Amino acid sequence: MVSVVQARVGDMRNLLLRVADHEGLVRLLTWTGRRSGLAQRFVAGETMRETFEVVRRLEQAGLDTTLDLLGEGVSRDQEAVAATEAYKRLLGRIQLENIPSGISIKLTQLGLDIDRSLCSENLGSILQEAEKTGNFVTVDMESSDYTQSTRELFRDHLAAFGAERVGIVIQAYLYRSEQDIRDLTSLGCNIRLCKGAYMELPDRAFPKKKDVDRNFEKLLDIMLGSPAYSAIATHDEQMIRRAMELIREKGLPKSKYEFQMLYGVRRDRQFQLRNQGYRVRVYVPFGTQWAPYFIRRLAERPANLLFVLKNLMRS
Ligand SMILES: Cc1cc2nc3c(=O)[nH]c(=O)nc-3n(C[C@H](O)[C@H](O)[C@H](O)COP(=O)(O)OP(=O)(O)OC[C@H]3O[C@@H](n4cnc5c(N)ncnc54)[C@H](O)[C@@H]3O)c2cc1C
């Protein structure tokens, strides 16, 4: 019975992620998301001012943050350059206003689909600004079409800027991630481990949740046993508990790891972890380009989708 329910949930997730390519449906879902207030639960604001207020509140509550200026898959040079400049301005404002936040970026927002060297230049330019302002940049991981190029660009810039400036994400649902995490942990860099949020085919990713969870636990063990700084990015109670066990068994100091969660997801658990003495970082997305991010959050939880659909029918 449980596996039937899980299969249905998996089908619904894939269906919704496929919808993300349909402009009209995306517009309808995001319109309803905004009207029903659900979008505001996951997206901190459309402006920097609104977002900094959220970050300050989180800081006062003892939570660290990483800011994602939403946007991805840009197809014109000017858009990629504009996103790069916007991120640099963001880094400047973070320093000026003394906001305790890193940033998270997506390489397709910096032009990876247009020209790899343009993307590399843009990433380098952001990292230079991060160096000037003493900040830290995590390169988010997008769908598996970009895994190899993201990894390669990350390694080039890791060599130039060092592990204290730039980190990367590993997705437990991909078969290749075990090898990737072994390679990357041996470099002692900063890694965020998550399950993975995109629609993937079974030749690249575990189709079943139970296998993704099993792999997450395996990769967690490798990551926490390595010299890497580990960011444990999950809301899954079983994964959180397993991480705590491994941290205890390995006698890991607090300076070697942190928990990370998304803005608006399991807020109670974020505070509990902080109260238990763990370092917790909240991933805070903001900006006007929030539709793809919002659709991925809907796809993760049928209840979110049902909430939006009910509102759609009422309006
Ligand atoms: C800090 C951070 C950064 C991330 N960066 C990336 C990235 O770069 N690339 C990438 O592919 N993915 C990224 N993700 C997303 C991640 O891959 C998963 O899609 C997402 O975190 C859900 O997986 P889970 O581990 O929480 O487990 P799940 O098994 O999906 O969820 C466990 C429980 O968490 C709660 N929950 C999870 N999602 C939601 C939601 N949307 N709404 C309400 N409750 C929810 C529910 O209670 C659920 O039962 C990131 C996640 C985090 C926390």
The ligand as an ORCA input file, in Angstrom:
! r2SCAN-3c Opt
* xyz 0 1
  C      19.216     24.372      1.505
  C      18.738     23.593      0.324
  C      19.325     23.791     -0.896
  C      18.914     23.040     -2.003
  N      19.591     23.160     -3.185
  C      19.265     22.346     -4.209
  C      20.019     22.320     -5.417
  O      20.995     23.046     -5.583
  N      19.630     21.461     -6.399
  C      18.555     20.619     -6.253
  O      18.276     19.841     -7.167
  N      17.826     20.639     -5.129
  C      18.143     21.476     -4.112
  N      17.401     21.440     -2.968
  C      16.078     20.742     -2.948
  C      16.219     19.285     -2.575
  O      16.902     18.600     -3.598
  C      14.849     18.629     -2.365
  O      14.091     18.756     -3.524
  C      14.047     19.196     -1.212
  O      14.870     19.619     -0.161
  C      13.072     18.137     -0.663
  O      13.782     17.019     -0.222
  P      13.905     16.590      1.332
  O      15.299     16.163      1.587
  O      13.430     17.677      2.197
  O      13.046     15.274      1.462
  P      11.553     14.913      1.060
  O      11.467     13.449      1.249
  O      11.183     15.501     -0.253
  O      10.715     15.664      2.163
  C      10.763     15.313      3.541
  C       9.726     16.118      4.285
  O      10.057     17.509      4.243
  C       8.889     18.308      4.079
  N       8.949     18.994      2.783
  C       9.840     18.772      1.788
  N       9.619     19.611      0.752
  C       8.556     20.367      1.092
  C       7.853     21.437      0.477
  N       8.162     21.877     -0.725
  N       6.808     21.984      1.133
  C       6.457     21.561      2.365
  N       7.094     20.557      3.020
  C       8.124     19.973      2.407
  C       7.719     17.363      4.145
  O       7.329     17.261      5.497
  C       8.327     16.055      3.678
  O       7.618     14.935      4.119
  C      17.833     22.131     -1.852
  C      17.257     21.933     -0.600
  C      17.693     22.634      0.475
  C      17.081     22.360      1.806
*
